Amino acid sequence: MSSEEGDLEVYDLSGRSVAKHNLRSSRGEIPLNTDKFQAGVYIVVLRQSNGNALQQKLVIE
């Protein structure tokens, strides 16, 4: 995804939002502090302001 404004949101498998960050720009890396996440599987959704979205599975052990 190209650099622009958007939102990054993390959901647990029940669909509950556990983290949300507003993004102004990205250089290919987005830091995400997962220290407070419990072990499990999460879905990370990156939404650009133009409507494009990317989903990725995140596994915390």
CHARMM internal coordinates of N, CA and C (Angstrom, degrees):
IC EDIT
DIST 1 N 1 CA 1.4509
DIST 1 CA 1 C 1.5241
ANGL 1 N 1 CA 1 C 108.12
DIST 1 C 2 N 1.2768
ANGL 1 CA 1 C 2 N 116.47
DIHE 1 N 1 CA 1 C 2 N 143.35
DIST 2 N 2 CA 1.4532
ANGL 1 C 2 N 2 CA 120.61
DIHE 1 CA 1 C 2 N 2 CA -179.08
DIST 2 CA 2 C 1.5213
ANGL 2 N 2 CA 2 C 110.80
DIHE 1 C 2 N 2 CA 2 C -79.05
DIST 2 C 3 N 1.3186
ANGL 2 CA 2 C 3 N 115.40
DIHE 2 N 2 CA 2 C 3 N 166.59
DIST 3 N 3 CA 1.4575
ANGL 2 C 3 N 3 CA 120.94
DIHE 2 CA 2 C 3 N 3 CA -178.75
DIST 3 CA 3 C 1.5153
ANGL 3 N 3 CA 3 C 110.79
DIHE 2 C 3 N 3 CA 3 C -76.71
DIST 3 C 4 N 1.3059
ANGL 3 CA 3 C 4 N 116.39
DIHE 3 N 3 CA 3 C 4 N 123.32
DIST 4 N 4 CA 1.4584
ANGL 3 C 4 N 4 CA 122.97
DIHE 3 CA 3 C 4 N 4 CA 173.46
DIST 4 CA 4 C 1.5223
ANGL 4 N 4 CA 4 C 107.66
DIHE 3 C 4 N 4 CA 4 C -171.97
DIST 4 C 5 N 1.3254
ANGL 4 CA 4 C 5 N 116.64
DIHE 4 N 4 CA 4 C 5 N 179.54
DIST 5 N 5 CA 1.4530
ANGL 4 C 5 N 5 CA 119.83
DIHE 4 CA 4 C 5 N 5 CA -179.93
DIST 5 CA 5 C 1.5160
ANGL 5 N 5 CA 5 C 110.98
DIHE 4 C 5 N 5 CA 5 C -72.87
DIST 5 C 6 N 1.3276
ANGL 5 CA 5 C 6 N 114.60
DIHE 5 N 5 CA 5 C 6 N 151.73
DIST 6 N 6 CA 1.4531
ANGL 5 C 6 N 6 CA 119.79
DIHE 5 CA 5 C 6 N 6 CA 178.43
DIST 6 CA 6 C 1.5168
ANGL 6 N 6 CA 6 C 110.28
DIHE 5 C 6 N 6 CA 6 C 178.85
DIST 6 C 7 N 1.3188
ANGL 6 CA 6 C 7 N 115.41
DIHE 6 N 6 CA 6 C 7 N -167.94
DIST 7 N 7 CA 1.4578
ANGL 6 C 7 N 7 CA 121.82
DIHE 6 CA 6 C 7 N 7 CA -179.29
DIST 7 CA 7 C 1.5163
ANGL 7 N 7 CA 7 C 109.96
DIHE 6 C 7 N 7 CA 7 C -131.56
DIST 7 C 8 N 1.3177
ANGL 7 CA 7 C 8 N 115.35
DIHE 7 N 7 CA 7 C 8 N 144.72
DIST 8 N 8 CA 1.4491
ANGL 7 C 8 N 8 CA 122.26
DIHE 7 CA 7 C 8 N 8 CA 172.50
DIST 8 CA 8 C 1.5189
ANGL 8 N 8 CA 8 C 106.56
DIHE 7 C 8 N 8 CA 8 C -116.75
DIST 8 C 9 N 1.3238
ANGL 8 CA 8 C 9 N 116.82
DIHE 8 N 8 CA 8 C 9 N 126.25
DIST 9 N 9 CA 1.4563
ANGL 8 C 9 N 9 CA 120.59
DIHE 8 CA 8 C 9 N 9 CA -179.30
DIST 9 CA 9 C 1.5193
ANGL 9 N 9 CA 9 C 108.65
DIHE 8 C 9 N 9 CA 9 C -131.78
DIST 9 C 10 N 1.3376
ANGL 9 CA 9 C 10 N 115.84
DIHE 9 N 9 CA 9 C 10 N 140.76
DIST 10 N 10 CA 1.4587
ANGL 9 C 10 N 10 CA 122.30
DIHE 9 CA 9 C 10 N 10 CA 179.98
DIST 10 CA 10 C 1.5193
ANGL 10 N 10 CA 10 C 108.11
DIHE 9 C 10 N 10 CA 10 C -115.96
DIST 10 C 11 N 1.3401
ANGL 10 CA 10 C 11 N 115.62
DIHE 10 N 10 CA 10 C 11 N 131.34
DIST 11 N 11 CA 1.4621
ANGL 10 C 11 N 11 CA 122.29
DIHE 10 CA 10 C 11 N 11 CA -179.23
DIST 11 CA 11 C 1.5222
ANGL 11 N 11 CA 11 C 109.87
DIHE 10 C 11 N 11 CA 11 C -119.84
DIST 11 C 12 N 1.3378
ANGL 11 CA 11 C 12 N 116.25
DIHE 11 N 11 CA 11 C 12 N 144.35
DIST 12 N 12 CA 1.4574
ANGL 11 C 12 N 12 CA 118.50
DIHE 11 CA 11 C 12 N 12 CA 169.56
DIST 12 CA 12 C 1.5282
ANGL 12 N 12 CA 12 C 107.83
DIHE 11 C 12 N 12 CA 12 C -81.18
DIST 12 C 13 N 1.3324
ANGL 12 CA 12 C 13 N 117.40
DIHE 12 N 12 CA 12 C 13 N 177.06
DIST 13 N 13 CA 1.4637
ANGL 12 C 13 N 13 CA 119.57
DIHE 12 CA 12 C 13 N 13 CA -174.46
DIST 13 CA 13 C 1.5205
ANGL 13 N 13 CA 13 C 113.67
DIHE 12 C 13 N 13 CA 13 C -71.75
DIST 13 C 14 N 1.3337
ANGL 13 CA 13 C 14 N 117.48
DIHE 13 N 13 CA 13 C 14 N -11.01
DIST 14 N 14 CA 1.4637
ANGL 13 C 14 N 14 CA 119.57
DIHE 13 CA 13 C 14 N 14 CA 174.69
DIST 14 CA 14 C 1.5268
ANGL 14 N 14 CA 14 C 111.24
DIHE 13 C 14 N 14 CA 14 C -87.40
DIST 14 C 15 N 1.3444
ANGL 14 CA 14 C 15 N 116.71
DIHE 14 N 14 CA 14 C 15 N -1.30
DIST 15 N 15 CA 1.4588
ANGL 14 C 15 N 15 CA 121.27
DIHE 14 CA 14 C 15 N 15 CA 178.67
DIST 15 CA 15 C 1.5118
ANGL 15 N 15 CA 15 C 114.52
DIHE 14 C 15 N 15 CA 15 C 91.10
DIST 15 C 16 N 1.3277
ANGL 15 CA 15 C 16 N 116.95
DIHE 15 N 15 CA 15 C 16 N 4.64
DIST 16 N 16 CA 1.4614
ANGL 15 C 16 N 16 CA 121.47
DIHE 15 CA 15 C 16 N 16 CA -179.76
DIST 16 CA 16 C 1.5265
ANGL 16 N 16 CA 16 C 109.89
DIHE 15 C 16 N 16 CA 16 C -81.59
DIST 16 C 17 N 1.3213
ANGL 16 CA 16 C 17 N 116.80
DIHE 16 N 16 CA 16 C 17 N 131.55
DIST 17 N 17 CA 1.4586
ANGL 16 C 17 N 17 CA 121.73
DIHE 16 CA 16 C 17 N 17 CA 177.42
DIST 17 CA 17 C 1.5263
ANGL 17 N 17 CA 17 C 109.11
DIHE 16 C 17 N 17 CA 17 C -71.86
DIST 17 C 18 N 1.3434
ANGL 17 CA 17 C 18 N 116.64
DIHE 17 N 17 CA 17 C 18 N 125.90
DIST 18 N 18 CA 1.4614
ANGL 17 C 18 N 18 CA 120.54
DIHE 17 CA 17 C 18 N 18 CA -179.08
DIST 18 CA 18 C 1.5260
ANGL 18 N 18 CA 18 C 112.22
DIHE 17 C 18 N 18 CA 18 C -112.27
DIST 18 C 19 N 1.3287
ANGL 18 CA 18 C 19 N 117.30
DIHE 18 N 18 CA 18 C 19 N -12.22
DIST 19 N 19 CA 1.4654
ANGL 18 C 19 N 19 CA 121.14
DIHE 18 CA 18 C 19 N 19 CA 177.21
DIST 19 CA 19 C 1.5236
ANGL 19 N 19 CA 19 C 108.81
DIHE 18 C 19 N 19 CA 19 C -161.04
DIST 19 C 20 N 1.3271
ANGL 19 CA 19 C 20 N 115.43
DIHE 19 N 19 CA 19 C 20 N 145.09
DIST 20 N 20 CA 1.4626
ANGL 19 C 20 N 20 CA 120.29
DIHE 19 CA 19 C 20 N 20 CA 177.46
DIST 20 CA 20 C 1.5181
ANGL 20 N 20 CA 20 C 108.55
DIHE 19 C 20 N 20 CA 20 C -146.93
DIST 20 C 21 N 1.3221
ANGL 20 CA 20 C 21 N 115.72
DIHE 20 N 20 CA 20 C 21 N 134.69
DIST 21 N 21 CA 1.4584
ANGL 20 C 21 N 21 CA 121.56
DIHE 20 CA 20 C 21 N 21 CA -179.68
DIST 21 CA 21 C 1.5200
ANGL 21 N 21 CA 21 C 109.24
DIHE 20 C 21 N 21 CA 21 C -135.58
DIST 21 C 22 N 1.3297
ANGL 21 CA 21 C 22 N 116.01
DIHE 21 N 21 CA 21 C 22 N 135.02
DIST 22 N 22 CA 1.4582
ANGL 21 C 22 N 22 CA 121.39
DIHE 21 CA 21 C 22 N 22 CA 173.19
DIST 22 CA 22 C 1.5206
ANGL 22 N 22 CA 22 C 107.07
DIHE 21 C 22 N 22 CA 22 C -87.35
DIST 22 C 23 N 1.3131
ANGL 22 CA 22 C 23 N 116.26
DIHE 22 N 22 CA 22 C 23 N 131.00
DIST 23 N 23 CA 1.4592
ANGL 22 C 23 N 23 CA 121.25
DIHE 22 CA 22 C 23 N 23 CA -177.59
DIST 23 CA 23 C 1.5167
ANGL 23 N 23 CA 23 C 110.00
DIHE 22 C 23 N 23 CA 23 C -111.73
DIST 23 C 24 N 1.3103
ANGL 23 CA 23 C 24 N 115.54
DIHE 23 N 23 CA 23 C 24 N 130.60
DIST 24 N 24 CA 1.4659
ANGL 23 C 24 N 24 CA 119.72
DIHE 23 CA 23 C 24 N 24 CA 177.11
DIST 24 CA 24 C 1.5127
ANGL 24 N 24 CA 24 C 110.96
DIHE 23 C 24 N 24 CA 24 C -92.28
DIST 24 C 25 N 1.2998
ANGL 24 CA 24 C 25 N 117.51
DIHE 24 N 24 CA 24 C 25 N -37.89
DIST 25 N 25 CA 1.4630
ANGL 24 C 25 N 25 CA 121.63
DIHE 24 CA 24 C 25 N 25 CA 175.81
DIST 25 CA 25 C 1.5204
ANGL 25 N 25 CA 25 C 108.26
DIHE 24 C 25 N 25 CA 25 C -162.64
DIST 25 C 26 N 1.3071
ANGL 25 CA 25 C 26 N 115.40
DIHE 25 N 25 CA 25 C 26 N 161.02
DIST 26 N 26 CA 1.4552
ANGL 25 C 26 N 26 CA 120.69
DIHE 25 CA 25 C 26 N 26 CA -179.00
DIST 26 CA 26 C 1.5130
ANGL 26 N 26 CA 26 C 109.17
DIHE 25 C 26 N 26 CA 26 C -136.75
DIST 26 C 27 N 1.3051
ANGL 26 CA 26 C 27 N 115.66
DIHE 26 N 26 CA 26 C 27 N 141.19
DIST 27 N 27 CA 1.4668
ANGL 26 C 27 N 27 CA 120.41
DIHE 26 CA 26 C 27 N 27 CA 176.62
DIST 27 CA 27 C 1.5297
ANGL 27 N 27 CA 27 C 109.72
DIHE 26 C 27 N 27 CA 27 C -107.94
DIST 27 C 28 N 1.3248
ANGL 27 CA 27 C 28 N 116.47
DIHE 27 N 27 CA 27 C 28 N 29.84
DIST 28 N 28 CA 1.4502
ANGL 27 C 28 N 28 CA 120.54
DIHE 27 CA 27 C 28 N 28 CA 179.88
DIST 28 CA 28 C 1.5109
ANGL 28 N 28 CA 28 C 113.36
DIHE 27 C 28 N 28 CA 28 C 98.79
DIST 28 C 29 N 1.3359
ANGL 28 CA 28 C 29 N 117.72
DIHE 28 N 28 CA 28 C 29 N -14.52
DIST 29 N 29 CA 1.4564
ANGL 28 C 29 N 29 CA 121.96
DIHE 28 CA 28 C 29 N 29 CA 178.85
DIST 29 CA 29 C 1.5198
ANGL 29 N 29 CA 29 C 109.39
DIHE 28 C 29 N 29 CA 29 C -129.64
DIST 29 C 30 N 1.3268
ANGL 29 CA 29 C 30 N 115.20
DIHE 29 N 29 CA 29 C 30 N 136.88
DIST 30 N 30 CA 1.4591
ANGL 29 C 30 N 30 CA 120.88
DIHE 29 CA 29 C 30 N 30 CA 177.44
DIST 30 CA 30 C 1.5178
ANGL 30 N 30 CA 30 C 107.45
DIHE 29 C 30 N 30 CA 30 C -126.59
DIST 30 C 31 N 1.3329
ANGL 30 CA 30 C 31 N 119.00
DIHE 30 N 30 CA 30 C 31 N 109.94
DIST 31 N 31 CA 1.4646
ANGL 30 C 31 N 31 CA 119.85
DIHE 30 CA 30 C 31 N 31 CA 179.66
DIST 31 CA 31 C 1.5270
ANGL 31 N 31 CA 31 C 110.79
DIHE 30 C 31 N 31 CA 31 C -68.19
DIST 31 C 32 N 1.3254
ANGL 31 CA 31 C 32 N 116.28
DIHE 31 N 31 CA 31 C 32 N 136.03
DIST 32 N 32 CA 1.4563
ANGL 31 C 32 N 32 CA 121.91
DIHE 31 CA 31 C 32 N 32 CA 179.55
DIST 32 CA 32 C 1.5160
ANGL 32 N 32 CA 32 C 107.83
DIHE 31 C 32 N 32 CA 32 C -136.84
DIST 32 C 33 N 1.3235
ANGL 32 CA 32 C 33 N 117.35
DIHE 32 N 32 CA 32 C 33 N 112.79
DIST 33 N 33 CA 1.4559
ANGL 32 C 33 N 33 CA 122.00
DIHE 32 CA 32 C 33 N 33 CA 179.80
DIST 33 CA 33 C 1.5244
ANGL 33 N 33 CA 33 C 109.16
DIHE 32 C 33 N 33 CA 33 C -78.65
DIST 33 C 34 N 1.3175
ANGL 33 CA 33 C 34 N 116.53
DIHE 33 N 33 CA 33 C 34 N 114.14
DIST 34 N 34 CA 1.4656
ANGL 33 C 34 N 34 CA 121.67
DIHE 33 CA 33 C 34 N 34 CA -178.35
DIST 34 CA 34 C 1.5234
ANGL 34 N 34 CA 34 C 112.11
DIHE 33 C 34 N 34 CA 34 C -106.90
DIST 34 C 35 N 1.3248
ANGL 34 CA 34 C 35 N 118.05
DIHE 34 N 34 CA 34 C 35 N 12.58
DIST 35 N 35 CA 1.4661
ANGL 34 C 35 N 35 CA 121.61
DIHE 34 CA 34 C 35 N 35 CA -177.59
DIST 35 CA 35 C 1.5246
ANGL 35 N 35 CA 35 C 112.92
DIHE 34 C 35 N 35 CA 35 C -56.79
DIST 35 C 36 N 1.3124
ANGL 35 CA 35 C 36 N 118.22
DIHE 35 N 35 CA 35 C 36 N -33.98
DIST 36 N 36 CA 1.4669
ANGL 35 C 36 N 36 CA 121.40
DIHE 35 CA 35 C 36 N 36 CA -176.61
DIST 36 CA 36 C 1.5286
ANGL 36 N 36 CA 36 C 113.03
DIHE 35 C 36 N 36 CA 36 C -93.14
DIST 36 C 37 N 1.3275
ANGL 36 CA 36 C 37 N 117.54
DIHE 36 N 36 CA 36 C 37 N -0.13
DIST 37 N 37 CA 1.4645
ANGL 36 C 37 N 37 CA 120.83
DIHE 36 CA 36 C 37 N 37 CA 178.24
DIST 37 CA 37 C 1.5248
ANGL 37 N 37 CA 37 C 109.61
DIHE 36 C 37 N 37 CA 37 C -78.27
DIST 37 C 38 N 1.3170
ANGL 37 CA 37 C 38 N 116.97
DIHE 37 N 37 CA 37 C 38 N 139.01
DIST 38 N 38 CA 1.4530
ANGL 37 C 38 N 38 CA 120.95
DIHE 37 CA 37 C 38 N 38 CA 173.02
DIST 38 CA 38 C 1.5214
ANGL 38 N 38 CA 38 C 108.47
DIHE 37 C 38 N 38 CA 38 C -75.79
DIST 38 C 39 N 1.3327
ANGL 38 CA 38 C 39 N 116.40
DIHE 38 N 38 CA 38 C 39 N 158.37
DIST 39 N 39 CA 1.4618
ANGL 38 C 39 N 39 CA 120.44
DIHE 38 CA 38 C 39 N 39 CA 176.34
DIST 39 CA 39 C 1.5216
ANGL 39 N 39 CA 39 C 108.87
DIHE 38 C 39 N 39 CA 39 C -59.34
DIST 39 C 40 N 1.3216
ANGL 39 CA 39 C 40 N 116.45
DIHE 39 N 39 CA 39 C 40 N 137.84
DIST 40 N 40 CA 1.4587
ANGL 39 C 40 N 40 CA 120.24
DIHE 39 CA 39 C 40 N 40 CA 179.27
DIST 40 CA 40 C 1.5112
ANGL 40 N 40 CA 40 C 111.58
DIHE 39 C 40 N 40 CA 40 C 155.44
DIST 40 C 41 N 1.3204
ANGL 40 CA 40 C 41 N 115.22
DIHE 40 N 40 CA 40 C 41 N -169.44
DIST 41 N 41 CA 1.4615
ANGL 40 C 41 N 41 CA 122.71
DIHE 40 CA 40 C 41 N 41 CA -178.64
DIST 41 CA 41 C 1.5248
ANGL 41 N 41 CA 41 C 108.72
DIHE 40 C 41 N 41 CA 41 C -108.54
DIST 41 C 42 N 1.3167
ANGL 41 CA 41 C 42 N 115.59
DIHE 41 N 41 CA 41 C 42 N 136.27
DIST 42 N 42 CA 1.4564
ANGL 41 C 42 N 42 CA 122.76
DIHE 41 CA 41 C 42 N 42 CA -179.43
DIST 42 CA 42 C 1.5244
ANGL 42 N 42 CA 42 C 108.83
DIHE 41 C 42 N 42 CA 42 C -130.12
DIST 42 C 43 N 1.3138
ANGL 42 CA 42 C 43 N 116.07
DIHE 42 N 42 CA 42 C 43 N 159.16
DIST 43 N 43 CA 1.4587
ANGL 42 C 43 N 43 CA 122.42
DIHE 42 CA 42 C 43 N 43 CA 174.25
DIST 43 CA 43 C 1.5282
ANGL 43 N 43 CA 43 C 107.77
DIHE 42 C 43 N 43 CA 43 C -113.87
DIST 43 C 44 N 1.3205
ANGL 43 CA 43 C 44 N 115.74
DIHE 43 N 43 CA 43 C 44 N 124.10
DIST 44 N 44 CA 1.4615
ANGL 43 C 44 N 44 CA 121.99
DIHE 43 CA 43 C 44 N 44 CA 178.18
DIST 44 CA 44 C 1.5244
ANGL 44 N 44 CA 44 C 107.53
DIHE 43 C 44 N 44 CA 44 C -101.47
DIST 44 C 45 N 1.3312
ANGL 44 CA 44 C 45 N 116.26
DIHE 44 N 44 CA 44 C 45 N 127.15
DIST 45 N 45 CA 1.4639
ANGL 44 C 45 N 45 CA 121.31
DIHE 44 CA 44 C 45 N 45 CA -179.84
DIST 45 CA 45 C 1.5275
ANGL 45 N 45 CA 45 C 108.21
DIHE 44 C 45 N 45 CA 45 C -119.99
DIST 45 C 46 N 1.3148
ANGL 45 CA 45 C 46 N 115.35
DIHE 45 N 45 CA 45 C 46 N 123.68
DIST 46 N 46 CA 1.4584
ANGL 45 C 46 N 46 CA 122.10
DIHE 45 CA 45 C 46 N 46 CA 176.43
DIST 46 CA 46 C 1.5166
ANGL 46 N 46 CA 46 C 107.36
DIHE 45 C 46 N 46 CA 46 C -109.63
DIST 46 C 47 N 1.3351
ANGL 46 CA 46 C 47 N 116.45
DIHE 46 N 46 CA 46 C 47 N 116.88
DIST 47 N 47 CA 1.4708
ANGL 46 C 47 N 47 CA 122.00
DIHE 46 CA 46 C 47 N 47 CA -179.27
DIST 47 CA 47 C 1.5246
ANGL 47 N 47 CA 47 C 109.38
DIHE 46 C 47 N 47 CA 47 C -113.79
DIST 47 C 48 N 1.3257
ANGL 47 CA 47 C 48 N 115.56
DIHE 47 N 47 CA 47 C 48 N 124.74
DIST 48 N 48 CA 1.4561
ANGL 47 C 48 N 48 CA 120.14
DIHE 47 CA 47 C 48 N 48 CA 175.71
DIST 48 CA 48 C 1.5187
ANGL 48 N 48 CA 48 C 109.10
DIHE 47 C 48 N 48 CA 48 C -86.57
DIST 48 C 49 N 1.3143
ANGL 48 CA 48 C 49 N 116.11
DIHE 48 N 48 CA 48 C 49 N 158.57
DIST 49 N 49 CA 1.4634
ANGL 48 C 49 N 49 CA 120.65
DIHE 48 CA 48 C 49 N 49 CA -179.67
DIST 49 CA 49 C 1.5280
ANGL 49 N 49 CA 49 C 112.41
DIHE 48 C 49 N 49 CA 49 C -65.24
DIST 49 C 50 N 1.3314
ANGL 49 CA 49 C 50 N 117.95
DIHE 49 N 49 CA 49 C 50 N -18.58
DIST 50 N 50 CA 1.4704
ANGL 49 C 50 N 50 CA 120.73
DIHE 49 CA 49 C 50 N 50 CA 179.22
DIST 50 CA 50 C 1.5271
ANGL 50 N 50 CA 50 C 112.24
DIHE 49 C 50 N 50 CA 50 C -85.72
DIST 50 C 51 N 1.3417
ANGL 50 CA 50 C 51 N 117.50
DIHE 50 N 50 CA 50 C 51 N 1.87
DIST 51 N 51 CA 1.4604
ANGL 50 C 51 N 51 CA 121.31
DIHE 50 CA 50 C 51 N 51 CA 177.28
DIST 51 CA 51 C 1.5156
ANGL 51 N 51 CA 51 C 114.87
DIHE 50 C 51 N 51 CA 51 C 101.14
DIST 51 C 52 N 1.3273
ANGL 51 CA 51 C 52 N 118.15
DIHE 51 N 51 CA 51 C 52 N -14.15
DIST 52 N 52 CA 1.4616
ANGL 51 C 52 N 52 CA 120.33
DIHE 51 CA 51 C 52 N 52 CA 176.95
DIST 52 CA 52 C 1.5194
ANGL 52 N 52 CA 52 C 110.20
DIHE 51 C 52 N 52 CA 52 C -67.06
DIST 52 C 53 N 1.3407
ANGL 52 CA 52 C 53 N 116.18
DIHE 52 N 52 CA 52 C 53 N 146.45
DIST 53 N 53 CA 1.4589
ANGL 52 C 53 N 53 CA 120.41
DIHE 52 CA 52 C 53 N 53 CA 178.93
DIST 53 CA 53 C 1.5207
ANGL 53 N 53 CA 53 C 109.89
DIHE 52 C 53 N 53 CA 53 C -140.76
DIST 53 C 54 N 1.3269
ANGL 53 CA 53 C 54 N 115.26
DIHE 53 N 53 CA 53 C 54 N 149.39
DIST 54 N 54 CA 1.4521
ANGL 53 C 54 N 54 CA 123.04
DIHE 53 CA 53 C 54 N 54 CA 177.70
DIST 54 CA 54 C 1.5169
ANGL 54 N 54 CA 54 C 107.47
DIHE 53 C 54 N 54 CA 54 C -132.97
DIST 54 C 55 N 1.3405
ANGL 54 CA 54 C 55 N 116.68
DIHE 54 N 54 CA 54 C 55 N 132.73
DIST 55 N 55 CA 1.4614
ANGL 54 C 55 N 55 CA 121.37
DIHE 54 CA 54 C 55 N 55 CA 177.61
DIST 55 CA 55 C 1.5166
ANGL 55 N 55 CA 55 C 109.14
DIHE 54 C 55 N 55 CA 55 C -115.76
DIST 55 C 56 N 1.3422
ANGL 55 CA 55 C 56 N 115.59
DIHE 55 N 55 CA 55 C 56 N 143.74
DIST 56 N 56 CA 1.4586
ANGL 55 C 56 N 56 CA 120.68
DIHE 55 CA 55 C 56 N 56 CA 179.33
DIST 56 CA 56 C 1.5202
ANGL 56 N 56 CA 56 C 108.72
DIHE 55 C 56 N 56 CA 56 C -145.61
DIST 56 C 57 N 1.3153
ANGL 56 CA 56 C 57 N 116.32
DIHE 56 N 56 CA 56 C 57 N 140.12
DIST 57 N 57 CA 1.4671
ANGL 56 C 57 N 57 CA 120.94
DIHE 56 CA 56 C 57 N 57 CA 176.18
DIST 57 CA 57 C 1.5216
ANGL 57 N 57 CA 57 C 108.86
DIHE 56 C 57 N 57 CA 57 C -80.26
DIST 57 C 58 N 1.3262
ANGL 57 CA 57 C 58 N 116.76
DIHE 57 N 57 CA 57 C 58 N 139.89
DIST 58 N 58 CA 1.4564
ANGL 57 C 58 N 58 CA 123.78
DIHE 57 CA 57 C 58 N 58 CA 177.94
DIST 58 CA 58 C 1.5188
ANGL 58 N 58 CA 58 C 107.92
DIHE 57 C 58 N 58 CA 58 C -125.82
DIST 58 C 59 N 1.3324
ANGL 58 CA 58 C 59 N 117.46
DIHE 58 N 58 CA 58 C 59 N 124.40
DIST 59 N 59 CA 1.4618
ANGL 58 C 59 N 59 CA 121.85
DIHE 58 CA 58 C 59 N 59 CA 179.34
DIST 59 CA 59 C 1.5229
ANGL 59 N 59 CA 59 C 108.29
DIHE 58 C 59 N 59 CA 59 C -109.91
DIST 59 C 60 N 1.3271
ANGL 59 CA 59 C 60 N 116.56
DIHE 59 N 59 CA 59 C 60 N 124.02
DIST 60 N 60 CA 1.4607
ANGL 59 C 60 N 60 CA 122.79
DIHE 59 CA 59 C 60 N 60 CA 176.55
DIST 60 CA 60 C 1.5260
ANGL 60 N 60 CA 60 C 107.25
DIHE 59 C 60 N 60 CA 60 C -108.67
DIST 60 C 61 N 1.3232
ANGL 60 CA 60 C 61 N 116.78
DIHE 60 N 60 CA 60 C 61 N 123.54
DIST 61 N 61 CA 1.4685
ANGL 60 C 61 N 61 CA 120.59
DIHE 60 CA 60 C 61 N 61 CA -179.85
DIST 61 CA 61 C 1.5033
ANGL 61 N 61 CA 61 C 111.53
DIHE 60 C 61 N 61 CA 61 C -103.91
END
COOR INIT
IC SEED 1 N 1 CA 1 C
IC BUILD
